[in-house]
Amino acid sequence: MEKKYAFHPKDYEIGETEQFYTDMAAKGWRLTKRGAILSRFSPDGNCAMQYRVDTASPKELEKRKAGFKEQGWEYVTGHGCIHIFCVPKSRGVTALYPQPRKQADTLKPLRKQYVSALLQPLICVFFLILLWNVSYAVVGQGHFHVEFYRIWLEETALSAGFASFLLWSVYSNIRGIWHIGRLRRYMERGISPDHPSVPAHPILRFTDRTLILCTVMLGGLALFQRIGRLTYDMPSQSDGPYILLSDMGVTGQRNQSFVTNRSSQVVYDQSLLAEHWDTFETVEADGKELWMYQDVYHLKYGGMAIPLMNSLMMDATFAKLPADFIAQDIPGLDYAWTGQRLECIAVSGDMVYYVTYPFHDHGEMISALNAIAVKCSYLPRPMEGS
């Protein structure tokens, strides 16, 4: 059977919703199901129907349906607190309630729904930030904004899309609460909800549509980024800006790590703000297993290098505080830092390196930084001011 789907007005737009379904019926399409954002219609040649909306909780719905049925109203469908009733126009029945004042209180469940929807994301974000900061405070390292900066660089589209969705959700729920409050005031003054409504201000509609469009576009970009992520075995010669153990003078046979059960691997990802290489290399040398982790960032803007460097220091795996890092003077590097024999950080132009390796002494750490400097010498330098 032929079906048609159409976007319906928002839940709080009671009068607009009633008019929308009535107009669709006049065009020969009868409502069969209402979803969160779409309504489904089926063709009906004789469809001169009058539609009305009632807001009711599940406990009140059955009682309402029985009462409206006695007046000739047929229950069609519902979603959440919104329930749709219809009656043929030929019967001359025009309203669910004899007086608008009696309908005003029925909007309370819908208003409660919007208030709850407004508070939920705000409470979740608040507790997420609180939990994150408390957990880091316990172990004595990092802060929420530090971790978020790395997430922002590595997952720019996803982070911005989530922020856009959160803003749209808050904006939409605030607008819904305000709209329902205005509608209740109209009803309490005896004005029917199907009165010719005042169109939303163009700025309000523009804001709503812009936030929705941004959320959809950023969500699509985040999906493409995830699809484009590359994971492959590490080649014998570096195919990117990352260094190898051999660049530090460490020779051995590539093997499967006994500790992590991983082989040497490269994960390449590109966000809107940075290219990111996440590498793991393991070799067996003189009967010992040696390994190295790297996070290498090629930033779109060189000005982000220092904030990222500071972020890596504060969120380091082994160093407890940025003060645990010691500055080193390495020719070819803008900044070079060594931790407590386990990690080092390097910056050259728009390239940022974070290396984790069980260095035996200070000399090995300097060797790693020199290897990074040599690697960066073959990379193009960013333009001034970028």
HELIX and SHEET records of a PDB file:
HELIX    1   1 ILE A   14  ALA A   26  1                                  13    
HELIX    2   2 PRO A   58  GLU A   70  1                                  13    
HELIX    3   3 LYS A   89  ARG A   91  5                                   3    
HELIX    4   4 PRO A  100  ALA A  104  1                                   5    
HELIX    5   5 ASP A  105  LEU A  107  5                                   3    
HELIX    6   6 LYS A  108  VAL A  139  1                                  32    
HELIX    7   7 PHE A  144  GLU A  154  1                                  11    
HELIX    8   8 THR A  156  GLU A  188  1                                  33    
HELIX    9   9 PRO A  202  ILE A  227  1                                  26    
HELIX   10  10 LEU A  245  MET A  248  5                                   4    
HELIX   11  11 GLY A  302  MET A  304  5                                   3    
HELIX   12  12 ALA A  305  MET A  314  1                                  10    
HELIX   13  13 PRO A  322  ASP A  324  5                                   3    
HELIX   14  14 HIS A  362  SER A  377  1                                  16    
SHEET    1   A 3 LYS A   4  PHE A   7  0                                        
SHEET    2   A 3 LEU A  38  PRO A  43 -1                                        
SHEET    3   A 3 TRP A  29  ARG A  34 -1                                        
SHEET    1   B 3 MET A  49  THR A  55  0                                        
SHEET    2   B 3 ILE A  82  PRO A  88 -1                                        
SHEET    3   B 3 GLU A  74  HIS A  79 -1                                        
SHEET    1   C 4 LEU A 230  ASP A 233  0                                        
SHEET    2   C 4 GLN A 265  GLN A 270 -1                                        
SHEET    3   C 4 ALA A 274  ALA A 285 -1                                        
SHEET    4   C 4 GLN A 253  ARG A 254 -1                                        
SHEET    1   D 8 LEU A 230  ASP A 233  0                                        
SHEET    2   D 8 GLN A 265  GLN A 270 -1                                        
SHEET    3   D 8 ALA A 274  ALA A 285 -1                                        
SHEET    4   D 8 LYS A 288  LEU A 299 -1                                        
SHEET    5   D 8 MET A 351  THR A 356 -1                                        
SHEET    6   D 8 GLU A 343  SER A 348 -1                                        
SHEET    7   D 8 TYR A 335  THR A 338 -1                                        
SHEET    8   D 8 ILE A 326  ALA A 327 -1                                        
END                                                                             
